[in-house]
């Protein structure tokens, strides 16, 4: 899924930190898949020019969320 900001905004999920600022038309992409684990996400992100910033799992280890940034 891809979401694109129609205006500049700050988004925060109460369960995580930090808040994220989005500029006009900046996009957020999400993907749902059972194959992703932290090591695989790190490798695939690097191959696409991104670096893994933060990684969260639910207490049961069923779901994960990652925050990646353009590699410098």
PDB file of N, H, CA, C and O in Angstrom:
ATOM      1  N   UNK A   1       0.846  -1.160   0.000  1.00  0.00           N
ATOM      2  CA  UNK A   1       0.000   0.000   0.000  1.00  0.00           C
ATOM      3  C   UNK A   1       0.896   1.228   0.000  1.00  0.00           C
ATOM      4  O   UNK A   1       1.946   1.251   0.641  1.00  0.00           O
ATOM      5  N   UNK A   2       0.468   2.233  -0.720  1.00  0.00           N
ATOM      6  H   UNK A   2      -0.385   2.215  -1.240  1.00  0.00           H
ATOM      7  CA  UNK A   2       1.216   3.492  -0.760  1.00  0.00           C
ATOM      8  C   UNK A   2       0.285   4.622  -0.372  1.00  0.00           C
ATOM      9  O   UNK A   2      -0.800   4.769  -0.935  1.00  0.00           O
ATOM     10  N   UNK A   3       0.714   5.416   0.588  1.00  0.00           N
ATOM     11  H   UNK A   3       1.595   5.296   1.045  1.00  0.00           H
ATOM     12  CA  UNK A   3      -0.053   6.587   1.007  1.00  0.00           C
ATOM     13  C   UNK A   3       0.800   7.814   0.729  1.00  0.00           C
ATOM     14  O   UNK A   3       2.003   7.812   0.991  1.00  0.00           O
ATOM     15  N   UNK A   4       0.174   8.867   0.196  1.00  0.00           N
ATOM     16  H   UNK A   4      -0.803   8.868  -0.017  1.00  0.00           H
ATOM     17  CA  UNK A   4       0.899  10.084  -0.154  1.00  0.00           C
ATOM     18  C   UNK A   4       0.266  11.266   0.568  1.00  0.00           C
ATOM     19  O   UNK A   4      -0.952  11.445   0.531  1.00  0.00           O
ATOM     20  N   UNK A   5       1.099  12.072   1.226  1.00  0.00           N
ATOM     21  H   UNK A   5       2.088  11.927   1.256  1.00  0.00           H
ATOM     22  CA  UNK A   5       0.621  13.235   1.966  1.00  0.00           C
ATOM     23  C   UNK A   5       0.082  14.304   1.015  1.00  0.00           C
ATOM     24  O   UNK A   5       0.759  14.691   0.062  1.00  0.00           O
ATOM     25  N   UNK A   6      -1.130  14.775   1.275  1.00  0.00           N
ATOM     26  H   UNK A   6      -1.680  14.461   2.049  1.00  0.00           H
ATOM     27  CA  UNK A   6      -1.712  15.871   0.478  1.00  0.00           C
ATOM     28  C   UNK A   6      -1.254  17.230   0.997  1.00  0.00           C
ATOM     29  O   UNK A   6      -1.412  18.248   0.323  1.00  0.00           O
ATOM     30  N   UNK A   7      -0.692  17.237   2.187  1.00  0.00           N
ATOM     31  H   UNK A   7      -0.563  16.410   2.735  1.00  0.00           H
ATOM     32  CA  UNK A   7      -0.126  18.439   2.776  1.00  0.00           C
ATOM     33  C   UNK A   7       0.947  18.015   3.769  1.00  0.00           C
ATOM     34  O   UNK A   7       1.028  16.840   4.126  1.00  0.00           O
ATOM     35  N   UNK A   8       1.762  18.948   4.214  1.00  0.00           N
ATOM     36  H   UNK A   8       1.696  19.902   3.924  1.00  0.00           H
ATOM     37  CA  UNK A   8       2.760  18.635   5.229  1.00  0.00           C
ATOM     38  C   UNK A   8       2.034  18.235   6.508  1.00  0.00           C
ATOM     39  O   UNK A   8       1.038  18.854   6.881  1.00  0.00           O
ATOM     40  N   UNK A   9       2.536  17.197   7.181  1.00  0.00           N
ATOM     41  H   UNK A   9       3.346  16.694   6.878  1.00  0.00           H
ATOM     42  CA  UNK A   9       1.881  16.736   8.405  1.00  0.00           C
ATOM     43  C   UNK A   9       2.838  15.978   9.286  1.00  0.00           C
ATOM     44  O   UNK A   9       3.909  15.562   8.846  1.00  0.00           O
ATOM     45  N   UNK A  10       2.450  15.798  10.534  1.00  0.00           N
ATOM     46  H   UNK A  10       1.579  16.135  10.892  1.00  0.00           H
ATOM     47  CA  UNK A  10       3.211  15.005  11.506  1.00  0.00           C
ATOM     48  C   UNK A  10       2.315  13.853  11.918  1.00  0.00           C
ATOM     49  O   UNK A  10       1.167  14.062  12.310  1.00  0.00           O
ATOM     50  N   UNK A  11       2.838  12.629  11.831  1.00  0.00           N
ATOM     51  H   UNK A  11       3.771  12.459  11.513  1.00  0.00           H
ATOM     52  CA  UNK A  11       2.069  11.439  12.198  1.00  0.00           C
ATOM     53  C   UNK A  11       2.776  10.721  13.336  1.00  0.00           C
ATOM     54  O   UNK A  11       4.003  10.624  13.358  1.00  0.00           O
ATOM     55  N   UNK A  12       1.988  10.219  14.283  1.00  0.00           N
ATOM     56  H   UNK A  12       0.991  10.298  14.265  1.00  0.00           H
ATOM     57  CA  UNK A  12       2.572   9.462  15.387  1.00  0.00           C
ATOM     58  C   UNK A  12       1.650   8.320  15.759  1.00  0.00           C
ATOM     59  O   UNK A  12       0.440   8.491  15.908  1.00  0.00           O
ATOM     60  N   UNK A  13       2.249   7.157  15.903  1.00  0.00           N
ATOM     61  H   UNK A  13       3.232   7.018  15.782  1.00  0.00           H
ATOM     62  CA  UNK A  13       1.544   5.990  16.412  1.00  0.00           C
ATOM     63  C   UNK A  13       1.793   5.976  17.913  1.00  0.00           C
ATOM     64  O   UNK A  13       2.951   5.940  18.329  1.00  0.00           O
ATOM     65  N   UNK A  14       0.754   6.004  18.741  1.00  0.00           N
ATOM     66  H   UNK A  14      -0.186   6.034  18.403  1.00  0.00           H
ATOM     67  CA  UNK A  14       0.968   6.067  20.193  1.00  0.00           C
ATOM     68  C   UNK A  14       1.802   4.917  20.738  1.00  0.00           C
ATOM     69  O   UNK A  14       2.395   5.044  21.810  1.00  0.00           O
ATOM     70  N   UNK A  15       1.861   3.788  20.019  1.00  0.00           N
ATOM     71  H   UNK A  15       1.379   3.685  19.149  1.00  0.00           H
ATOM     72  CA  UNK A  15       2.612   2.631  20.496  1.00  0.00           C
ATOM     73  C   UNK A  15       4.086   2.690  20.126  1.00  0.00           C
ATOM     74  O   UNK A  15       4.858   1.836  20.562  1.00  0.00           O
ATOM     75  N   UNK A  16       4.496   3.672  19.336  1.00  0.00           N
ATOM     76  H   UNK A  16       3.869   4.365  18.982  1.00  0.00           H
ATOM     77  CA  UNK A  16       5.898   3.737  18.930  1.00  0.00           C
ATOM     78  C   UNK A  16       6.404   5.164  18.994  1.00  0.00           C
ATOM     79  O   UNK A  16       5.639   6.118  19.134  1.00  0.00           O
ATOM     80  N   UNK A  17       7.696   5.276  18.890  1.00  0.00           N
ATOM     81  H   UNK A  17       8.317   4.501  18.776  1.00  0.00           H
ATOM     82  CA  UNK A  17       8.347   6.559  18.924  1.00  0.00           C
ATOM     83  C   UNK A  17       9.316   6.564  17.766  1.00  0.00           C
ATOM     84  O   UNK A  17       9.828   5.479  17.489  1.00  0.00           O
ATOM     85  N   UNK A  18       9.623   7.548  17.099  1.00  0.00           N
ATOM     86  H   UNK A  18       9.208   8.429  17.325  1.00  0.00           H
ATOM     87  CA  UNK A  18       9.216   8.935  17.234  1.00  0.00           C
ATOM     88  C   UNK A  18       8.062   9.275  16.301  1.00  0.00           C
ATOM     89  O   UNK A  18       7.600   8.438  15.525  1.00  0.00           O
ATOM     90  N   UNK A  19       7.612  10.509  16.392  1.00  0.00           N
ATOM     91  H   UNK A  19       7.987  11.189  17.021  1.00  0.00           H
ATOM     92  CA  UNK A  19       6.662  11.025  15.416  1.00  0.00           C
ATOM     93  C   UNK A  19       7.409  11.203  14.101  1.00  0.00           C
ATOM     94  O   UNK A  19       8.621  11.419  14.095  1.00  0.00           O
ATOM     95  N   UNK A  20       6.693  11.113  12.998  1.00  0.00           N
ATOM     96  H   UNK A  20       5.708  10.937  13.004  1.00  0.00           H
ATOM     97  CA  UNK A  20       7.317  11.219  11.681  1.00  0.00           C
ATOM     98  C   UNK A  20       6.698  12.401  10.940  1.00  0.00           C
ATOM     99  O   UNK A  20       5.476  12.516  10.845  1.00  0.00           O
ATOM    100  N   UNK A  21       7.549  13.270  10.420  1.00  0.00           N
ATOM    101  H   UNK A  21       8.541  13.176  10.497  1.00  0.00           H
ATOM    102  CA  UNK A  21       7.094  14.406   9.625  1.00  0.00           C
ATOM    103  C   UNK A  21       7.056  14.007   8.159  1.00  0.00           C
ATOM    104  O   UNK A  21       7.990  13.381   7.656  1.00  0.00           O
ATOM    105  N   UNK A  22       5.971  14.370   7.469  1.00  0.00           N
ATOM    106  H   UNK A  22       5.212  14.878   7.877  1.00  0.00           H
ATOM    107  CA  UNK A  22       5.834  14.123   6.046  1.00  0.00           C
ATOM    108  C   UNK A  22       5.694  15.456   5.328  1.00  0.00           C
ATOM    109  O   UNK A  22       4.897  16.305   5.728  1.00  0.00           O
ATOM    110  N   UNK A  23       6.469  15.636   4.272  1.00  0.00           N
ATOM    111  H   UNK A  23       7.117  14.947   3.948  1.00  0.00           H
ATOM    112  CA  UNK A  23       6.357  16.830   3.430  1.00  0.00           C
ATOM    113  C   UNK A  23       5.236  16.608   2.420  1.00  0.00           C
ATOM    114  O   UNK A  23       4.783  15.480   2.225  1.00  0.00           O
ATOM    115  N   UNK A  24       4.800  17.665   1.794  1.00  0.00           N
ATOM    116  H   UNK A  24       5.168  18.581   1.953  1.00  0.00           H
ATOM    117  CA  UNK A  24       3.800  17.591   0.731  1.00  0.00           C
ATOM    118  C   UNK A  24       4.219  16.539  -0.289  1.00  0.00           C
ATOM    119  O   UNK A  24       5.359  16.553  -0.755  1.00  0.00           O
ATOM    120  N   UNK A  25       3.338  15.649  -0.634  1.00  0.00           N
ATOM    121  H   UNK A  25       2.412  15.637  -0.256  1.00  0.00           H
ATOM    122  CA  UNK A  25       3.469  14.525  -1.581  1.00  0.00           C
ATOM    123  C   UNK A  25       4.495  13.457  -1.181  1.00  0.00           C
ATOM    124  O   UNK A  25       4.765  12.548  -1.966  1.00  0.00           O
ATOM    125  N   UNK A  26       5.065  13.547   0.010  1.00  0.00           N
ATOM    126  H   UNK A  26       4.846  14.285   0.648  1.00  0.00           H
ATOM    127  CA  UNK A  26       5.957  12.488   0.470  1.00  0.00           C
ATOM    128  C   UNK A  26       5.133  11.228   0.697  1.00  0.00           C
ATOM    129  O   UNK A  26       3.997  11.303   1.166  1.00  0.00           O
ATOM    130  N   UNK A  27       5.702  10.068   0.366  1.00  0.00           N
ATOM    131  H   UNK A  27       6.624  10.007  -0.015  1.00  0.00           H
ATOM    132  CA  UNK A  27       4.937   8.823   0.387  1.00  0.00           C
ATOM    133  C   UNK A  27       5.395   7.879   1.496  1.00  0.00           C
ATOM    134  O   UNK A  27       6.551   7.895   1.918  1.00  0.00           O
ATOM    135  N   UNK A  28       4.465   7.070   1.945  1.00  0.00           N
ATOM    136  H   UNK A  28       3.526   7.058   1.602  1.00  0.00           H
ATOM    137  CA  UNK A  28       4.715   5.993   2.894  1.00  0.00           C
ATOM    138  C   UNK A  28       4.259   4.716   2.217  1.00  0.00           C
ATOM    139  O   UNK A  28       3.127   4.635   1.741  1.00  0.00           O
ATOM    140  N   UNK A  29       5.124   3.721   2.168  1.00  0.00           N
ATOM    141  H   UNK A  29       6.044   3.787   2.555  1.00  0.00           H
ATOM    142  CA  UNK A  29       4.770   2.445   1.551  1.00  0.00           C
ATOM    143  C   UNK A  29       4.731   1.368   2.618  1.00  0.00           C
ATOM    144  O   UNK A  29       5.592   1.318   3.497  1.00  0.00           O
ATOM    145  N   UNK A  30       3.741   0.518   2.536  1.00  0.00           N
ATOM    146  H   UNK A  30       3.042   0.559   1.822  1.00  0.00           H
ATOM    147  CA  UNK A  30       3.620  -0.601   3.462  1.00  0.00           C
ATOM    148  C   UNK A  30       3.488  -1.890   2.667  1.00  0.00           C
ATOM    149  O   UNK A  30       3.037  -1.883   1.522  1.00  0.00           O
ATOM    150  N   UNK A  31       3.883  -2.983   3.280  1.00  0.00           N
ATOM    151  H   UNK A  31       4.250  -2.988   4.210  1.00  0.00           H
ATOM    152  CA  UNK A  31       3.765  -4.282   2.631  1.00  0.00           C
ATOM    153  C   UNK A  31       3.412  -5.312   3.686  1.00  0.00           C
ATOM    154  O   UNK A  31       3.920  -5.273   4.807  1.00  0.00           O
ATOM    155  N   UNK A  32       2.552  -6.218   3.322  1.00  0.00           N
ATOM    156  H   UNK A  32       2.140  -6.249   2.411  1.00  0.00           H
ATOM    157  CA  UNK A  32       2.162  -7.307   4.210  1.00  0.00           C
ATOM    158  C   UNK A  32       2.691  -8.599   3.617  1.00  0.00           C
ATOM    159  O   UNK A  32       2.379  -8.941   2.477  1.00  0.00           O
ATOM    160  N   UNK A  33       3.492  -9.318   4.395  1.00  0.00           N
ATOM    161  H   UNK A  33       3.745  -9.040   5.321  1.00  0.00           H
ATOM    162  CA  UNK A  33       4.045 -10.583   3.932  1.00  0.00           C
ATOM    163  C   UNK A  33       4.509 -11.392   5.124  1.00  0.00           C
ATOM    164  O   UNK A  33       4.999 -10.830   6.104  1.00  0.00           O
ATOM    165  N   UNK A  34       4.363 -12.679   5.055  1.00  0.00           N
ATOM    166  H   UNK A  34       3.964 -13.136   4.259  1.00  0.00           H
ATOM    167  CA  UNK A  34       4.826 -13.561   6.120  1.00  0.00           C
ATOM    168  C   UNK A  34       6.298 -13.881   6.033  1.00  0.00           C
ATOM    169  O   UNK A  34       6.837 -14.520   6.937  1.00  0.00           O
ATOM    170  N   UNK A  35       6.973 -13.455   4.965  1.00  0.00           N
ATOM    171  H   UNK A  35       6.535 -12.936   4.231  1.00  0.00           H
ATOM    172  CA  UNK A  35       8.370 -13.839   4.775  1.00  0.00           C
ATOM    173  C   UNK A  35       9.381 -12.909   5.428  1.00  0.00           C
ATOM    174  O   UNK A  35      10.550 -13.274   5.557  1.00  0.00           O
ATOM    175  N   UNK A  36       8.970 -11.738   5.835  1.00  0.00           N
ATOM    176  H   UNK A  36       8.021 -11.441   5.730  1.00  0.00           H
ATOM    177  CA  UNK A  36       9.936 -10.755   6.303  1.00  0.00           C
ATOM    178  C   UNK A  36      10.298 -10.930   7.772  1.00  0.00           C
ATOM    179  O   UNK A  36       9.431 -11.027   8.641  1.00  0.00           O
ATOM    180  N   UNK A  37      11.597 -10.965   8.023  1.00  0.00           N
ATOM    181  H   UNK A  37      12.301 -10.886   7.318  1.00  0.00           H
ATOM    182  CA  UNK A  37      12.170 -10.955   9.358  1.00  0.00           C
ATOM    183  C   UNK A  37      13.242  -9.878   9.347  1.00  0.00           C
ATOM    184  O   UNK A  37      13.633  -9.408   8.279  1.00  0.00           O
ATOM    185  N   UNK A  38      13.724  -9.480  10.516  1.00  0.00           N
ATOM    186  H   UNK A  38      13.407  -9.861  11.384  1.00  0.00           H
ATOM    187  CA  UNK A  38      14.637  -8.341  10.596  1.00  0.00           C
ATOM    188  C   UNK A  38      15.863  -8.506   9.693  1.00  0.00           C
ATOM    189  O   UNK A  38      16.234  -7.555   9.004  1.00  0.00           O
ATOM    190  N   UNK A  39      16.495  -9.664   9.672  1.00  0.00           N
ATOM    191  H   UNK A  39      16.194 -10.436  10.231  1.00  0.00           H
ATOM    192  CA  UNK A  39      17.680  -9.863   8.834  1.00  0.00           C
ATOM    193  C   UNK A  39      17.367  -9.702   7.355  1.00  0.00           C
ATOM    194  O   UNK A  39      18.121  -9.061   6.622  1.00  0.00           O
ATOM    195  N   UNK A  40      16.254 -10.284   6.916  1.00  0.00           N
ATOM    196  H   UNK A  40      15.642 -10.805   7.511  1.00  0.00           H
ATOM    197  CA  UNK A  40      15.855 -10.173   5.522  1.00  0.00           C
ATOM    198  C   UNK A  40      15.481  -8.759   5.130  1.00  0.00           C
ATOM    199  O   UNK A  40      15.791  -8.304   4.029  1.00  0.00           O
ATOM    200  N   UNK A  41      14.812  -8.069   6.040  1.00  0.00           N
ATOM    201  H   UNK A  41      14.560  -8.440   6.934  1.00  0.00           H
ATOM    202  CA  UNK A  41      14.440  -6.672   5.775  1.00  0.00           C
ATOM    203  C   UNK A  41      15.689  -5.820   5.618  1.00  0.00           C
ATOM    204  O   UNK A  41      15.752  -4.956   4.744  1.00  0.00           O
ATOM    205  N   UNK A  42      16.681  -6.063   6.466  1.00  0.00           N
ATOM    206  H   UNK A  42      16.629  -6.765   7.177  1.00  0.00           H
ATOM    207  CA  UNK A  42      17.935  -5.291   6.391  1.00  0.00           C
ATOM    208  C   UNK A  42      18.612  -5.516   5.031  1.00  0.00           C
ATOM    209  O   UNK A  42      19.058  -4.558   4.399  1.00  0.00           O
ATOM    210  N   UNK A  43      18.693  -6.776   4.579  1.00  0.00           N
ATOM    211  H   UNK A  43      18.331  -7.554   5.092  1.00  0.00           H
ATOM    212  CA  UNK A  43      19.343  -7.101   3.306  1.00  0.00           C
ATOM    213  C   UNK A  43      18.569  -6.510   2.129  1.00  0.00           C
ATOM    214  O   UNK A  43      19.158  -5.874   1.254  1.00  0.00           O
ATOM    215  N   UNK A  44      17.250  -6.716   2.104  1.00  0.00           N
ATOM    216  H   UNK A  44      16.771  -7.232   2.814  1.00  0.00           H
ATOM    217  CA  UNK A  44      16.438  -6.202   0.993  1.00  0.00           C
ATOM    218  C   UNK A  44      16.423  -4.681   0.964  1.00  0.00           C
ATOM    219  O   UNK A  44      16.430  -4.083  -0.111  1.00  0.00           O
ATOM    220  N   UNK A  45      16.403  -4.049   2.135  1.00  0.00           N
ATOM    221  H   UNK A  45      16.397  -4.535   3.009  1.00  0.00           H
ATOM    222  CA  UNK A  45      16.433  -2.587   2.188  1.00  0.00           C
ATOM    223  C   UNK A  45      17.748  -2.062   1.633  1.00  0.00           C
ATOM    224  O   UNK A  45      17.759  -1.108   0.854  1.00  0.00           O
ATOM    225  N   UNK A  46      18.865  -2.682   2.032  1.00  0.00           N
ATOM    226  H   UNK A  46      18.856  -3.457   2.665  1.00  0.00           H
ATOM    227  CA  UNK A  46      20.179  -2.247   1.555  1.00  0.00           C
ATOM    228  C   UNK A  46      20.277  -2.392   0.039  1.00  0.00           C
ATOM    229  O   UNK A  46      20.838  -1.526  -0.632  1.00  0.00           O
ATOM    230  N   UNK A  47      19.740  -3.472  -0.500  1.00  0.00           N
ATOM    231  H   UNK A  47      19.284  -4.176   0.045  1.00  0.00           H
ATOM    232  CA  UNK A  47      19.775  -3.689  -1.945  1.00  0.00           C
ATOM    233  C   UNK A  47      18.992  -2.613  -2.698  1.00  0.00           C
ATOM    234  O   UNK A  47      19.290  -2.318  -3.855  1.00  0.00           O
ATOM    235  N   UNK A  48      17.992  -2.029  -2.037  1.00  0.00           N
ATOM    236  H   UNK A  48      17.750  -2.269  -1.097  1.00  0.00           H
ATOM    237  CA  UNK A  48      17.172  -0.983  -2.654  1.00  0.00           C
ATOM    238  C   UNK A  48      17.668   0.417  -2.309  1.00  0.00           C
ATOM    239  O   UNK A  48      17.036   1.405  -2.683  1.00  0.00           O
ATOM    240  N   UNK A  49      18.817   0.516  -1.585  1.00  0.00           N
ATOM    241  H   UNK A  49      19.330  -0.286  -1.281  1.00  0.00           H
ATOM    242  CA  UNK A  49      19.377   1.821  -1.250  1.00  0.00           C
ATOM    243  C   UNK A  49      18.858   2.412   0.050  1.00  0.00           C
ATOM    244  O   UNK A  49      18.945   3.622   0.260  1.00  0.00           O
ATOM    245  N   UNK A  50      18.314   1.562   0.932  1.00  0.00           N
ATOM    246  H   UNK A  50      18.243   0.579   0.761  1.00  0.00           H
ATOM    247  CA  UNK A  50      17.789   2.035   2.214  1.00  0.00           C
ATOM    248  C   UNK A  50      18.519   1.374   3.373  1.00  0.00           C
ATOM    249  O   UNK A  50      19.123   0.313   3.216  1.00  0.00           O
ATOM    250  N   UNK A  51      18.458   2.006   4.531  1.00  0.00           N
ATOM    251  H   UNK A  51      17.968   2.868   4.659  1.00  0.00           H
ATOM    252  CA  UNK A  51      19.041   1.463   5.755  1.00  0.00           C
ATOM    253  C   UNK A  51      17.928   1.275   6.775  1.00  0.00           C
ATOM    254  O   UNK A  51      17.037   2.117   6.892  1.00  0.00           O
ATOM    255  N   UNK A  52      17.979   0.183   7.505  1.00  0.00           N
ATOM    256  H   UNK A  52      18.703  -0.501   7.410  1.00  0.00           H
ATOM    257  CA  UNK A  52      16.985  -0.088   8.537  1.00  0.00           C
ATOM    258  C   UNK A  52      17.262   0.801   9.736  1.00  0.00           C
ATOM    259  O   UNK A  52      18.340   0.744  10.329  1.00  0.00           O
ATOM    260  N   UNK A  53      16.276   1.627  10.091  1.00  0.00           N
ATOM    261  H   UNK A  53      15.401   1.673   9.610  1.00  0.00           H
ATOM    262  CA  UNK A  53      16.440   2.527  11.229  1.00  0.00           C
ATOM    263  C   UNK A  53      15.932   1.903  12.521  1.00  0.00           C
ATOM    264  O   UNK A  53      16.683   1.801  13.491  1.00  0.00           O
ATOM    265  N   UNK A  54      14.679   1.488  12.549  1.00  0.00           N
ATOM    266  H   UNK A  54      14.069   1.571  11.760  1.00  0.00           H
ATOM    267  CA  UNK A  54      14.074   0.867  13.733  1.00  0.00           C
ATOM    268  C   UNK A  54      13.263  -0.331  13.288  1.00  0.00           C
ATOM    269  O   UNK A  54      12.841  -0.427  12.136  1.00  0.00           O
ATOM    270  N   UNK A  55      13.056  -1.240  14.221  1.00  0.00           N
ATOM    271  H   UNK A  55      13.399  -1.162  15.157  1.00  0.00           H
ATOM    272  CA  UNK A  55      12.319  -2.467  13.931  1.00  0.00           C
ATOM    273  C   UNK A  55      11.529  -2.842  15.184  1.00  0.00           C
ATOM    274  O   UNK A  55      12.083  -2.869  16.283  1.00  0.00           O
ATOM    275  N   UNK A  56      10.245  -3.128  15.021  1.00  0.00           N
ATOM    276  H   UNK A  56       9.795  -3.106  14.128  1.00  0.00           H
ATOM    277  CA  UNK A  56       9.385  -3.498  16.147  1.00  0.00           C
ATOM    278  C   UNK A  56       8.661  -4.809  15.847  1.00  0.00           C
ATOM    279  O   UNK A  56       8.244  -5.049  14.714  1.00  0.00           O
ATOM    280  N   UNK A  57       8.515  -5.650  16.862  1.00  0.00           N
ATOM    281  H   UNK A  57       8.854  -5.456  17.782  1.00  0.00           H
ATOM    282  CA  UNK A  57       7.717  -6.872  16.765  1.00  0.00           C
ATOM    283  C   UNK A  57       6.631  -6.831  17.825  1.00  0.00           C
ATOM    284  O   UNK A  57       6.802  -6.219  18.880  1.00  0.00           O
ATOM    285  N   UNK A  58       5.503  -7.492  17.537  1.00  0.00           N
ATOM    286  H   UNK A  58       5.364  -7.989  16.680  1.00  0.00           H
ATOM    287  CA  UNK A  58       4.489  -7.627  18.582  1.00  0.00           C
ATOM    288  C   UNK A  58       4.970  -8.675  19.581  1.00  0.00           C
ATOM    289  O   UNK A  58       5.909  -9.415  19.289  1.00  0.00           O
ATOM    290  N   UNK A  59       4.351  -8.748  20.739  1.00  0.00           N
ATOM    291  H   UNK A  59       3.588  -8.147  20.976  1.00  0.00           H
ATOM    292  CA  UNK A  59       4.801  -9.643  21.807  1.00  0.00           C
ATOM    293  C   UNK A  59       4.750 -11.112  21.411  1.00  0.00           C
ATOM    294  O   UNK A  59       5.509 -11.916  21.951  1.00  0.00           O
ATOM    295  N   UNK A  60       3.873 -11.482  20.478  1.00  0.00           N
ATOM    296  H   UNK A  60       3.257 -10.829  20.039  1.00  0.00           H
ATOM    297  CA  UNK A  60       3.783 -12.865  20.034  1.00  0.00           C
ATOM    298  C   UNK A  60       4.707 -13.196  18.880  1.00  0.00           C
ATOM    299  O   UNK A  60       4.760 -14.349  18.452  1.00  0.00           O
ATOM    300  N   UNK A  61       5.445 -12.212  18.359  1.00  0.00           N
ATOM    301  H   UNK A  61       5.403 -11.275  18.706  1.00  0.00           H
ATOM    302  CA  UNK A  61       6.347 -12.439  17.242  1.00  0.00           C
ATOM    303  C   UNK A  61       5.644 -12.699  15.924  1.00  0.00           C
ATOM    304  O   UNK A  61       6.235 -13.273  15.010  1.00  0.00           O
ATOM    305  N   UNK A  62       4.389 -12.286  15.813  1.00  0.00           N
ATOM    306  H   UNK A  62       3.908 -11.820  16.556  1.00  0.00           H
ATOM    307  CA  UNK A  62       3.618 -12.536  14.594  1.00  0.00           C
ATOM    308  C   UNK A  62       3.699 -11.397  13.593  1.00  0.00           C
ATOM    309  O   UNK A  62       3.584 -11.620  12.388  1.00  0.00           O
ATOM    310  N   UNK A  63       3.894 -10.187  14.076  1.00  0.00           N
ATOM    311  H   UNK A  63       3.988 -10.005  15.055  1.00  0.00           H
ATOM    312  CA  UNK A  63       3.875  -9.009  13.215  1.00  0.00           C
ATOM    313  C   UNK A  63       5.136  -8.197  13.445  1.00  0.00           C
ATOM    314  O   UNK A  63       5.697  -8.186  14.541  1.00  0.00           O
ATOM    315  N   UNK A  64       5.565  -7.527  12.403  1.00  0.00           N
ATOM    316  H   UNK A  64       5.109  -7.536  11.513  1.00  0.00           H
ATOM    317  CA  UNK A  64       6.749  -6.680  12.515  1.00  0.00           C
ATOM    318  C   UNK A  64       6.500  -5.369  11.782  1.00  0.00           C
ATOM    319  O   UNK A  64       5.715  -5.304  10.836  1.00  0.00           O
ATOM    320  N   UNK A  65       7.172  -4.351  12.229  1.00  0.00           N
ATOM    321  H   UNK A  65       7.810  -4.404  12.997  1.00  0.00           H
ATOM    322  CA  UNK A  65       7.094  -3.049  11.571  1.00  0.00           C
ATOM    323  C   UNK A  65       8.505  -2.513  11.519  1.00  0.00           C
ATOM    324  O   UNK A  65       9.241  -2.589  12.503  1.00  0.00           O
ATOM    325  N   UNK A  66       8.883  -1.978  10.390  1.00  0.00           N
ATOM    326  H   UNK A  66       8.286  -1.916   9.590  1.00  0.00           H
ATOM    327  CA  UNK A  66      10.242  -1.454  10.188  1.00  0.00           C
ATOM    328  C   UNK A  66      10.168  -0.021   9.706  1.00  0.00           C
ATOM    329  O   UNK A  66       9.231   0.368   9.010  1.00  0.00           O
ATOM    330  N   UNK A  67      11.148   0.746  10.078  1.00  0.00           N
ATOM    331  H   UNK A  67      11.910   0.430  10.644  1.00  0.00           H
ATOM    332  CA  UNK A  67      11.284   2.122   9.614  1.00  0.00           C
ATOM    333  C   UNK A  67      12.627   2.207   8.910  1.00  0.00           C
ATOM    334  O   UNK A  67      13.674   2.052   9.538  1.00  0.00           O
ATOM    335  N   UNK A  68      12.597   2.453   7.604  1.00  0.00           N
ATOM    336  H   UNK A  68      11.746   2.579   7.093  1.00  0.00           H
ATOM    337  CA  UNK A  68      13.840   2.533   6.837  1.00  0.00           C
ATOM    338  C   UNK A  68      14.039   3.957   6.324  1.00  0.00           C
ATOM    339  O   UNK A  68      13.087   4.723   6.174  1.00  0.00           O
ATOM    340  N   UNK A  69      15.285   4.283   6.065  1.00  0.00           N
ATOM    341  H   UNK A  69      16.058   3.661   6.188  1.00  0.00           H
ATOM    342  CA  UNK A  69      15.672   5.606   5.581  1.00  0.00           C
ATOM    343  C   UNK A  69      16.578   5.446   4.369  1.00  0.00           C
ATOM    344  O   UNK A  69      17.244   4.420   4.229  1.00  0.00           O
ATOM    345  N   UNK A  70      16.612   6.446   3.491  1.00  0.00           N
ATOM    346  H   UNK A  70      16.070   7.279   3.606  1.00  0.00           H
ATOM    347  CA  UNK A  70      17.572   6.376   2.385  1.00  0.00           C
ATOM    348  C   UNK A  70      18.993   6.221   2.943  1.00  0.00           C
ATOM    349  O   UNK A  70      19.388   6.938   3.862  1.00  0.00           O
ATOM    350  N   UNK A  71      19.743   5.290   2.384  1.00  0.00           N
ATOM    351  H   UNK A  71      19.422   4.707   1.637  1.00  0.00           H
ATOM    352  CA  UNK A  71      21.129   5.074   2.834  1.00  0.00           C
ATOM    353  C   UNK A  71      21.957   6.290   2.455  1.00  0.00           C
ATOM    354  O   UNK A  71      21.721   6.921   1.425  1.00  0.00           O
ATOM    355  N   UNK A  72      22.923   6.610   3.292  1.00  0.00           N
ATOM    356  H   UNK A  72      23.115   6.098   4.129  1.00  0.00           H
ATOM    357  CA  UNK A  72      23.755   7.783   3.014  1.00  0.00           C
ATOM    358  C   UNK A  72      25.113   7.374   2.513  1.00  0.00           C
ATOM    359  O   UNK A  72      25.949   8.231   2.227  1.00  0.00           O
TER     360      UNK A  72
END
